[in-house]
Structures are given as C-alpha cells and as structure tokens.
Amino acid sequence: MNEPWRTATELLTLLRTGDISSLALLEQHIQRVLQLDPAINAVVVRDFESARQRAREADAAWRRGEHWGPLHGLPMTVKESFDLPGTPTCWGFPDYKDNIAQHPAIAVQRLQDAGAVVFGKTNVPVALGDWQSFNPVYGTTNNPWDLSRSPGGSSGGASAALAAGMTPLELGSDIGASIRNPAHYCGVYGHKPTWGMVPMQGHQLPGVRCIDSLDIAVAGPLARSAKDLQLAMQVLTTPLQQFGPMGWTAAQWRRNEKAPHQCRVAIVYDDPEARVDHSIQNRLHALADFLRAQGVTVLEDHRPVNSAQSHRVYTHLLRAATGAWLDDKTFARFQSLAEQADPSQDTMRERVWRGSTLTHRDWVEFDQQRAVLRAQWRDYFGTVDLLITPVATSPAFLHQQQGERWDRMLQVNGQDQPHTDSLFWAGYPGVVGLPATAIPIGQSPEGLPVGAQIIGDTLADPLCLKMARWLETEWCGFVPPPHLN
C-alpha cells in the first residue's frame, strides 16, 4: 500500500486491521517529504527519529492488544506555531528560531493522547500574518498545484503538505481565514471551530499570556476529507468544553438532526466589499444547482448582516489585537499616520493604522457593534440552517512578497483588487466566532482549486461538518494535483 491520497480515516482502518504498520506508514510519508518537499518546502521542521520511536511503540501496543485512541499510529504534522517538544516555535521570526518547546500545545497533546505520531511541523508567514507562507527562517512554501503560486496562509505549509500527499492530517489555526484560505487555495478541507472549543494554550510566543485578545482566534484541523475533519474535531474537543468569561465550562453542540437535503441553505456569491472572481462564483452556482436537484431549499442573496459594518468592525478589532504586540517605534509611527490620515479615507491601510492604535473607548464601541452583529446572526439562523459563501476573492495567486499587503494587487474579473479585500470573507463568520468548514468545490478554468465555506450557528459545528461530508460523497471532493497523481 503506497497511495499518498488515502484519507486519514482509510489509513486508520489499515492500521487497525494490521494491513500496514505505523512505522511503515510513517516511512512512506517521510519518503514522500524527502521526494517532494525540496520543491514545495512545506514540512520545514522535521522530527523523524522521535516519530520513528513513537511509531514503533504504537506497533508494539497493537501487538499487546492495547488501543491508544482513535488516531493510534497515524502519522501527521502540525502547524509551526504550535509547541511540539524538542522543536522550535518561531512563527517565522529569526529572533525565536532557537525557541525550543518544552511541552506540547494542548491541542497537540490531545492528538498525541489519541495516538497520533507527529513527525514534523509546517511552514507559516511571519507572525502568521499573510495569505502566503514565507519567512526569513524557513523560506517560501509553494502551492503543489503550481509552484509559482501561494498555498495560502497562515496554515499554508499545512495545506500544501496535505495536497501533495506528504501528510494525511494537520492541525492549523485561524483568525483571518488561516485555515480556510489555504484549504481553498490547495483544494483540501479545513474547519474553523466555534470560538473557544479547542484550547489555544501552547500556540504562542514567549511572554504572551493572553493567547486570544480578540476572542476569535481558533485551532482546528485540515485534511483531505470532511470525514477526517469530523474525527479530528472529536479528538480536539474532548473533553467538550467552551472557553468564556468564566473560564472553561461544559459545552453542548447544537445538533441538528435534519438530513443535509432537508436543510435550508443560503448562498452568497459576491459582495461589494470583496468582489469575487467568476471562476469561484460559477462553481458556487453549480453547487446551488446540485443542492436544488437534491431537494434542498436554497435561498440566494439572503444575507445575515450589513456587509460594510461587518467588515469595518472586524478589521478594526483584528488590527487592535495584532497591534497590541507592535514594538514601541512601530506603534508610534502608526499612531502618527492615523492622526495625519484624511478622516474620509477608510481603506485597509487606514484601518491598520487606526485599528492598531485604538483607544480603549473606541475599542469598546467596536465591541458593542460586534454585539449587535452577533444578535443579527442569531436571528438569521432562525430562518436558515447554513450559509455558504466564498472563502476568498480569487484562486491561488502568484507569489507576491514585496510591499504592504494592502498595496499588493490581484486580478479579479480583469480588475485590480487589493489582496486584503479577501479579509471580508475571513471576518464574515469570524468576527462573531462562528464555525465555518472550508470545502473544495471544483477547479477554475485554469485548473486551480476553488473552495467555499459552510457557515453555521454558534456551536453548530456538527451540522457544518455533516453538510461537508454529504457534499464530499455526493457531489465534489478532494482531487490531487494532476502532475502529482
């Protein structure tokens, strides 16, 4: 057995039946990394020897009749930003390249406690702050579909490794589509959980005590199958708790017993805040046609909130969170630029300056507006079960590493569009902490992957994943990059 496109669930079946050993399966993935990664550069931190020992122990446990858990013996990788003992966690910063973790991140620990064999970590952009994955420590990660293009970010190494068959399962994180965006660019699956469902401890640099000062950053899985996402979420959310003002408390999923074809599904194809390329819109229309043919009630252009307000609140709160970690010199510069900026100008550039230097009074006002958005979303899910939208404004773009992100341009329907416009789709569910599952929905005319996100109500993660699984089996799923197949 040496098929790199098998899902994690399929591989676990082979491990349980004894058709392959954990060590042999690990060696196959290591060889795949050694073969392909010189060109892709996704698995940038490698812990092969420790993984081999762990795999031997997993095999010995099987022989003794022991069962470690649902991931027993499965090789996998995790995003570089998560602590893995004996390996560096630097987030792409040269100053932290020797920051060797002593303890695993809680999410990593949960995967290992379930039996996973973690053999490496995957590349990220500096500070996890780009939809590309390049940094001065580990270099640039390329998209397996086209090496001249970005695999996305910030979990870009994760999605590239999955799409290239170098790993069957990944752990990523998401505050600005960092799970969903690379899943879309590389044609894989990713789930951004309801905020607070997966512990974030161990996903931080030294000196950071408050891991998520925006209340929307999450950890979640990426895979080549929606079924694998379901399995990984069971592991990552056990015990089932949610983090909130009272700390960790018992949680309960909003389980919807409807079959997917019985759901009321809204689809939004485009928005003035972030125009979407026709290559994506056309696949969304094809999805709508499929759903209708299956008896699904499809509502078009049925929107939950005012787009402009949602985008403005999200970008200011996002930059307030990231701005808290600016050095004094940069903070002072942004403060000066914000004061000098024309009050009538409200592009991403001004939002970065103003959001990064908000007064507490202004932050509270934006947070109050977020509360209004949260209530509107709650009312919206009284009328629909799920909302499907784009993840980004275009398929994977050519590498662009110069200048500020808001100055870099994409071609969307023949027009220049700032890279950062896609933040609208990131923040649509993200600003209020809603779950969203990124799924592949086909390819563009140029042969690049195209994805969408299935958004659900707070704690309705199981329904998002159930719809993703149904679409995978009945309509469209992961397709390997043709030249690697």
Secondary structure as a PSIPRED ss2 file (coil, helix, strand):
# PSIPRED VFORMAT (PSIPRED V4.0)

   1 M C   1.000  0.000  0.000
   2 N C   1.000  0.000  0.000
   3 E C   1.000  0.000  0.000
   4 P C   1.000  0.000  0.000
   5 W C   1.000  0.000  0.000
   6 R C   1.000  0.000  0.000
   7 T C   1.000  0.000  0.000
   8 A H   0.000  1.000  0.000
   9 T H   0.000  1.000  0.000
  10 E H   0.000  1.000  0.000
  11 L H   0.000  1.000  0.000
  12 L H   0.000  1.000  0.000
  13 T H   0.000  1.000  0.000
  14 L H   0.000  1.000  0.000
  15 L H   0.000  1.000  0.000
  16 R H   0.000  1.000  0.000
  17 T H   0.000  1.000  0.000
  18 G C   1.000  0.000  0.000
  19 D C   1.000  0.000  0.000
  20 I C   1.000  0.000  0.000
  21 S C   1.000  0.000  0.000
  22 S H   0.000  1.000  0.000
  23 L H   0.000  1.000  0.000
  24 A H   0.000  1.000  0.000
  25 L H   0.000  1.000  0.000
  26 L H   0.000  1.000  0.000
  27 E H   0.000  1.000  0.000
  28 Q H   0.000  1.000  0.000
  29 H H   0.000  1.000  0.000
  30 I H   0.000  1.000  0.000
  31 Q H   0.000  1.000  0.000
  32 R H   0.000  1.000  0.000
  33 V H   0.000  1.000  0.000
  34 L H   0.000  1.000  0.000
  35 Q H   0.000  1.000  0.000
  36 L H   0.000  1.000  0.000
  37 D H   0.000  1.000  0.000
  38 P H   0.000  1.000  0.000
  39 A H   0.000  1.000  0.000
  40 I H   0.000  1.000  0.000
  41 N C   1.000  0.000  0.000
  42 A C   1.000  0.000  0.000
  43 V E   0.000  0.000  1.000
  44 V E   0.000  0.000  1.000
  45 V E   0.000  0.000  1.000
  46 R E   0.000  0.000  1.000
  47 D C   1.000  0.000  0.000
  48 F H   0.000  1.000  0.000
  49 E H   0.000  1.000  0.000
  50 S H   0.000  1.000  0.000
  51 A H   0.000  1.000  0.000
  52 R H   0.000  1.000  0.000
  53 Q H   0.000  1.000  0.000
  54 R H   0.000  1.000  0.000
  55 A H   0.000  1.000  0.000
  56 R H   0.000  1.000  0.000
  57 E H   0.000  1.000  0.000
  58 A H   0.000  1.000  0.000
  59 D H   0.000  1.000  0.000
  60 A H   0.000  1.000  0.000
  61 A H   0.000  1.000  0.000
  62 W H   0.000  1.000  0.000
  63 R H   0.000  1.000  0.000
  64 R C   1.000  0.000  0.000
  65 G C   1.000  0.000  0.000
  66 E C   1.000  0.000  0.000
  67 H C   1.000  0.000  0.000
  68 W C   1.000  0.000  0.000
  69 G C   1.000  0.000  0.000
  70 P C   1.000  0.000  0.000
  71 L C   1.000  0.000  0.000
  72 H C   1.000  0.000  0.000
  73 G C   1.000  0.000  0.000
  74 L C   1.000  0.000  0.000
  75 P E   0.000  0.000  1.000
  76 M E   0.000  0.000  1.000
  77 T E   0.000  0.000  1.000
  78 V E   0.000  0.000  1.000
  79 K E   0.000  0.000  1.000
  80 E C   1.000  0.000  0.000
  81 S C   1.000  0.000  0.000
  82 F C   1.000  0.000  0.000
  83 D C   1.000  0.000  0.000
  84 L C   1.000  0.000  0.000
  85 P C   1.000  0.000  0.000
  86 G C   1.000  0.000  0.000
  87 T C   1.000  0.000  0.000
  88 P E   0.000  0.000  1.000
  89 T C   1.000  0.000  0.000
  90 C C   1.000  0.000  0.000
  91 W C   1.000  0.000  0.000
  92 G C   1.000  0.000  0.000
  93 F C   1.000  0.000  0.000
  94 P H   0.000  1.000  0.000
  95 D H   0.000  1.000  0.000
  96 Y H   0.000  1.000  0.000
  97 K C   1.000  0.000  0.000
  98 D C   1.000  0.000  0.000
  99 N C   1.000  0.000  0.000
 100 I E   0.000  0.000  1.000
 101 A C   1.000  0.000  0.000
 102 Q C   1.000  0.000  0.000
 103 H C   1.000  0.000  0.000
 104 P C   1.000  0.000  0.000
 105 A C   1.000  0.000  0.000
 106 I H   0.000  1.000  0.000
 107 A H   0.000  1.000  0.000
 108 V H   0.000  1.000  0.000
 109 Q H   0.000  1.000  0.000
 110 R H   0.000  1.000  0.000
 111 L H   0.000  1.000  0.000
 112 Q H   0.000  1.000  0.000
 113 D H   0.000  1.000  0.000
 114 A C   1.000  0.000  0.000
 115 G C   1.000  0.000  0.000
 116 A C   1.000  0.000  0.000
 117 V E   0.000  0.000  1.000
 118 V E   0.000  0.000  1.000
 119 F E   0.000  0.000  1.000
 120 G E   0.000  0.000  1.000
 121 K E   0.000  0.000  1.000
 122 T E   0.000  0.000  1.000
 123 N C   1.000  0.000  0.000
 124 V C   1.000  0.000  0.000
 125 P C   1.000  0.000  0.000
 126 V H   0.000  1.000  0.000
 127 A H   0.000  1.000  0.000
 128 L H   0.000  1.000  0.000
 129 G C   1.000  0.000  0.000
 130 D C   1.000  0.000  0.000
 131 W C   1.000  0.000  0.000
 132 Q C   1.000  0.000  0.000
 133 S C   1.000  0.000  0.000
 134 F E   0.000  0.000  1.000
 135 N E   0.000  0.000  1.000
 136 P C   1.000  0.000  0.000
 137 V C   1.000  0.000  0.000
 138 Y C   1.000  0.000  0.000
 139 G E   0.000  0.000  1.000
 140 T E   0.000  0.000  1.000
 141 T C   1.000  0.000  0.000
 142 N C   1.000  0.000  0.000
 143 N E   0.000  0.000  1.000
 144 P C   1.000  0.000  0.000
 145 W C   1.000  0.000  0.000
 146 D E   0.000  0.000  1.000
 147 L C   1.000  0.000  0.000
 148 S C   1.000  0.000  0.000
 149 R E   0.000  0.000  1.000
 150 S C   1.000  0.000  0.000
 151 P C   1.000  0.000  0.000
 152 G C   1.000  0.000  0.000
 153 G C   1.000  0.000  0.000
 154 S C   1.000  0.000  0.000
 155 S C   1.000  0.000  0.000
 156 G H   0.000  1.000  0.000
 157 G H   0.000  1.000  0.000
 158 A H   0.000  1.000  0.000
 159 S H   0.000  1.000  0.000
 160 A H   0.000  1.000  0.000
 161 A H   0.000  1.000  0.000
 162 L H   0.000  1.000  0.000
 163 A H   0.000  1.000  0.000
 164 A C   1.000  0.000  0.000
 165 G C   1.000  0.000  0.000
 166 M C   1.000  0.000  0.000
 167 T C   1.000  0.000  0.000
 168 P C   1.000  0.000  0.000
 169 L E   0.000  0.000  1.000
 170 E E   0.000  0.000  1.000
 171 L E   0.000  0.000  1.000
 172 G E   0.000  0.000  1.000
 173 S E   0.000  0.000  1.000
 174 D E   0.000  0.000  1.000
 175 I C   1.000  0.000  0.000
 176 G C   1.000  0.000  0.000
 177 A C   1.000  0.000  0.000
 178 S C   1.000  0.000  0.000
 179 I C   1.000  0.000  0.000
 180 R H   0.000  1.000  0.000
 181 N H   0.000  1.000  0.000
 182 P H   0.000  1.000  0.000
 183 A H   0.000  1.000  0.000
 184 H H   0.000  1.000  0.000
 185 Y H   0.000  1.000  0.000
 186 C H   0.000  1.000  0.000
 187 G C   1.000  0.000  0.000
 188 V C   1.000  0.000  0.000
 189 Y E   0.000  0.000  1.000
 190 G E   0.000  0.000  1.000
 191 H E   0.000  0.000  1.000
 192 K E   0.000  0.000  1.000
 193 P C   1.000  0.000  0.000
 194 T C   1.000  0.000  0.000
 195 W C   1.000  0.000  0.000
 196 G C   1.000  0.000  0.000
 197 M C   1.000  0.000  0.000
 198 V C   1.000  0.000  0.000
 199 P C   1.000  0.000  0.000
 200 M C   1.000  0.000  0.000
 201 Q C   1.000  0.000  0.000
 202 G C   1.000  0.000  0.000
 203 H C   1.000  0.000  0.000
 204 Q C   1.000  0.000  0.000
 205 L C   1.000  0.000  0.000
 206 P C   1.000  0.000  0.000
 207 G C   1.000  0.000  0.000
 208 V C   1.000  0.000  0.000
 209 R C   1.000  0.000  0.000
 210 C C   1.000  0.000  0.000
 211 I C   1.000  0.000  0.000
 212 D C   1.000  0.000  0.000
 213 S C   1.000  0.000  0.000
 214 L C   1.000  0.000  0.000
 215 D C   1.000  0.000  0.000
 216 I C   1.000  0.000  0.000
 217 A C   1.000  0.000  0.000
 218 V E   0.000  0.000  1.000
 219 A E   0.000  0.000  1.000
 220 G E   0.000  0.000  1.000
 221 P E   0.000  0.000  1.000
 222 L E   0.000  0.000  1.000
 223 A E   0.000  0.000  1.000
 224 R C   1.000  0.000  0.000
 225 S C   1.000  0.000  0.000
 226 A H   0.000  1.000  0.000
 227 K H   0.000  1.000  0.000
 228 D H   0.000  1.000  0.000
 229 L H   0.000  1.000  0.000
 230 Q H   0.000  1.000  0.000
 231 L H   0.000  1.000  0.000
 232 A H   0.000  1.000  0.000
 233 M H   0.000  1.000  0.000
 234 Q H   0.000  1.000  0.000
 235 V H   0.000  1.000  0.000
 236 L H   0.000  1.000  0.000
 237 T C   1.000  0.000  0.000
 238 T C   1.000  0.000  0.000
 239 P C   1.000  0.000  0.000
 240 L C   1.000  0.000  0.000
 241 Q E   0.000  0.000  1.000
 242 Q E   0.000  0.000  1.000
 243 F E   0.000  0.000  1.000
 244 G E   0.000  0.000  1.000
 245 P C   1.000  0.000  0.000
 246 M C   1.000  0.000  0.000
 247 G E   0.000  0.000  1.000
 248 W E   0.000  0.000  1.000
 249 T E   0.000  0.000  1.000
 250 A E   0.000  0.000  1.000
 251 A C   1.000  0.000  0.000
 252 Q C   1.000  0.000  0.000
 253 W C   1.000  0.000  0.000
 254 R C   1.000  0.000  0.000
 255 R C   1.000  0.000  0.000
 256 N C   1.000  0.000  0.000
 257 E C   1.000  0.000  0.000
 258 K C   1.000  0.000  0.000
 259 A C   1.000  0.000  0.000
 260 P H   0.000  1.000  0.000
 261 H H   0.000  1.000  0.000
 262 Q H   0.000  1.000  0.000
 263 C C   1.000  0.000  0.000
 264 R E   0.000  0.000  1.000
 265 V E   0.000  0.000  1.000
 266 A E   0.000  0.000  1.000
 267 I E   0.000  0.000  1.000
 268 V C   1.000  0.000  0.000
 269 Y C   1.000  0.000  0.000
 270 D C   1.000  0.000  0.000
 271 D C   1.000  0.000  0.000
 272 P C   1.000  0.000  0.000
 273 E C   1.000  0.000  0.000
 274 A C   1.000  0.000  0.000
 275 R C   1.000  0.000  0.000
 276 V C   1.000  0.000  0.000
 277 D C   1.000  0.000  0.000
 278 H H   0.000  1.000  0.000
 279 S H   0.000  1.000  0.000
 280 I H   0.000  1.000  0.000
 281 Q H   0.000  1.000  0.000
 282 N H   0.000  1.000  0.000
 283 R H   0.000  1.000  0.000
 284 L H   0.000  1.000  0.000
 285 H H   0.000  1.000  0.000
 286 A H   0.000  1.000  0.000
 287 L H   0.000  1.000  0.000
 288 A H   0.000  1.000  0.000
 289 D H   0.000  1.000  0.000
 290 F H   0.000  1.000  0.000
 291 L H   0.000  1.000  0.000
 292 R H   0.000  1.000  0.000
 293 A H   0.000  1.000  0.000
 294 Q C   1.000  0.000  0.000
 295 G C   1.000  0.000  0.000
 296 V C   1.000  0.000  0.000
 297 T E   0.000  0.000  1.000
 298 V E   0.000  0.000  1.000
 299 L E   0.000  0.000  1.000
 300 E E   0.000  0.000  1.000
 301 D C   1.000  0.000  0.000
 302 H C   1.000  0.000  0.000
 303 R C   1.000  0.000  0.000
 304 P C   1.000  0.000  0.000
 305 V C   1.000  0.000  0.000
 306 N C   1.000  0.000  0.000
 307 S H   0.000  1.000  0.000
 308 A H   0.000  1.000  0.000
 309 Q H   0.000  1.000  0.000
 310 S H   0.000  1.000  0.000
 311 H H   0.000  1.000  0.000
 312 R H   0.000  1.000  0.000
 313 V H   0.000  1.000  0.000
 314 Y H   0.000  1.000  0.000
 315 T H   0.000  1.000  0.000
 316 H H   0.000  1.000  0.000
 317 L H   0.000  1.000  0.000
 318 L H   0.000  1.000  0.000
 319 R H   0.000  1.000  0.000
 320 A H   0.000  1.000  0.000
 321 A H   0.000  1.000  0.000
 322 T H   0.000  1.000  0.000
 323 G H   0.000  1.000  0.000
 324 A C   1.000  0.000  0.000
 325 W C   1.000  0.000  0.000
 326 L C   1.000  0.000  0.000
 327 D C   1.000  0.000  0.000
 328 D H   0.000  1.000  0.000
 329 K H   0.000  1.000  0.000
 330 T H   0.000  1.000  0.000
 331 F H   0.000  1.000  0.000
 332 A H   0.000  1.000  0.000
 333 R H   0.000  1.000  0.000
 334 F H   0.000  1.000  0.000
 335 Q H   0.000  1.000  0.000
 336 S H   0.000  1.000  0.000
 337 L H   0.000  1.000  0.000
 338 A H   0.000  1.000  0.000
 339 E H   0.000  1.000  0.000
 340 Q H   0.000  1.000  0.000
 341 A C   1.000  0.000  0.000
 342 D C   1.000  0.000  0.000
 343 P C   1.000  0.000  0.000
 344 S C   1.000  0.000  0.000
 345 Q C   1.000  0.000  0.000
 346 D C   1.000  0.000  0.000
 347 T C   1.000  0.000  0.000
 348 M H   0.000  1.000  0.000
 349 R H   0.000  1.000  0.000
 350 E H   0.000  1.000  0.000
 351 R H   0.000  1.000  0.000
 352 V H   0.000  1.000  0.000
 353 W H   0.000  1.000  0.000
 354 R H   0.000  1.000  0.000
 355 G H   0.000  1.000  0.000
 356 S H   0.000  1.000  0.000
 357 T C   1.000  0.000  0.000
 358 L C   1.000  0.000  0.000
 359 T C   1.000  0.000  0.000
 360 H H   0.000  1.000  0.000
 361 R H   0.000  1.000  0.000
 362 D H   0.000  1.000  0.000
 363 W H   0.000  1.000  0.000
 364 V H   0.000  1.000  0.000
 365 E H   0.000  1.000  0.000
 366 F H   0.000  1.000  0.000
 367 D H   0.000  1.000  0.000
 368 Q H   0.000  1.000  0.000
 369 Q H   0.000  1.000  0.000
 370 R H   0.000  1.000  0.000
 371 A H   0.000  1.000  0.000
 372 V H   0.000  1.000  0.000
 373 L H   0.000  1.000  0.000
 374 R H   0.000  1.000  0.000
 375 A H   0.000  1.000  0.000
 376 Q H   0.000  1.000  0.000
 377 W H   0.000  1.000  0.000
 378 R H   0.000  1.000  0.000
 379 D H   0.000  1.000  0.000
 380 Y H   0.000  1.000  0.000
 381 F C   1.000  0.000  0.000
 382 G C   1.000  0.000  0.000
 383 T C   1.000  0.000  0.000
 384 V C   1.000  0.000  0.000
 385 D C   1.000  0.000  0.000
 386 L E   0.000  0.000  1.000
 387 L E   0.000  0.000  1.000
 388 I E   0.000  0.000  1.000
 389 T E   0.000  0.000  1.000
 390 P E   0.000  0.000  1.000
 391 V C   1.000  0.000  0.000
 392 A C   1.000  0.000  0.000
 393 T C   1.000  0.000  0.000
 394 S C   1.000  0.000  0.000
 395 P C   1.000  0.000  0.000
 396 A C   1.000  0.000  0.000
 397 F C   1.000  0.000  0.000
 398 L E   0.000  0.000  1.000
 399 H C   1.000  0.000  0.000
 400 Q C   1.000  0.000  0.000
 401 Q C   1.000  0.000  0.000
 402 Q C   1.000  0.000  0.000
 403 G C   1.000  0.000  0.000
 404 E C   1.000  0.000  0.000
 405 R H   0.000  1.000  0.000
 406 W H   0.000  1.000  0.000
 407 D H   0.000  1.000  0.000
 408 R C   1.000  0.000  0.000
 409 M E   0.000  0.000  1.000
 410 L E   0.000  0.000  1.000
 411 Q E   0.000  0.000  1.000
 412 V E   0.000  0.000  1.000
 413 N C   1.000  0.000  0.000
 414 G C   1.000  0.000  0.000
 415 Q E   0.000  0.000  1.000
 416 D E   0.000  0.000  1.000
 417 Q E   0.000  0.000  1.000
 418 P E   0.000  0.000  1.000
 419 H H   0.000  1.000  0.000
 420 T H   0.000  1.000  0.000
 421 D H   0.000  1.000  0.000
 422 S H   0.000  1.000  0.000
 423 L H   0.000  1.000  0.000
 424 F H   0.000  1.000  0.000
 425 W H   0.000  1.000  0.000
 426 A H   0.000  1.000  0.000
 427 G H   0.000  1.000  0.000
 428 Y H   0.000  1.000  0.000
 429 P H   0.000  1.000  0.000
 430 G H   0.000  1.000  0.000
 431 V C   1.000  0.000  0.000
 432 V C   1.000  0.000  0.000
 433 G C   1.000  0.000  0.000
 434 L C   1.000  0.000  0.000
 435 P C   1.000  0.000  0.000
 436 A E   0.000  0.000  1.000
 437 T E   0.000  0.000  1.000
 438 A E   0.000  0.000  1.000
 439 I E   0.000  0.000  1.000
 440 P E   0.000  0.000  1.000
 441 I E   0.000  0.000  1.000
 442 G E   0.000  0.000  1.000
 443 Q E   0.000  0.000  1.000
 444 S C   1.000  0.000  0.000
 445 P C   1.000  0.000  0.000
 446 E C   1.000  0.000  0.000
 447 G C   1.000  0.000  0.000
 448 L C   1.000  0.000  0.000
 449 P E   0.000  0.000  1.000
 450 V E   0.000  0.000  1.000
 451 G E   0.000  0.000  1.000
 452 A E   0.000  0.000  1.000
 453 Q E   0.000  0.000  1.000
 454 I E   0.000  0.000  1.000
 455 I E   0.000  0.000  1.000
 456 G C   1.000  0.000  0.000
 457 D C   1.000  0.000  0.000
 458 T C   1.000  0.000  0.000
 459 L C   1.000  0.000  0.000
 460 A C   1.000  0.000  0.000
 461 D H   0.000  1.000  0.000
 462 P H   0.000  1.000  0.000
 463 L H   0.000  1.000  0.000
 464 C H   0.000  1.000  0.000
 465 L H   0.000  1.000  0.000
 466 K H   0.000  1.000  0.000
 467 M H   0.000  1.000  0.000
 468 A H   0.000  1.000  0.000
 469 R H   0.000  1.000  0.000
 470 W H   0.000  1.000  0.000
 471 L H   0.000  1.000  0.000
 472 E H   0.000  1.000  0.000
 473 T H   0.000  1.000  0.000
 474 E H   0.000  1.000  0.000
 475 W C   1.000  0.000  0.000
 476 C C   1.000  0.000  0.000
 477 G C   1.000  0.000  0.000
 478 F C   1.000  0.000  0.000
 479 V C   1.000  0.000  0.000
 480 P C   1.000  0.000  0.000
 481 P C   1.000  0.000  0.000
 482 P H   0.000  1.000  0.000
 483 H H   0.000  1.000  0.000
 484 L H   0.000  1.000  0.000
 485 N C   1.000  0.000  0.000
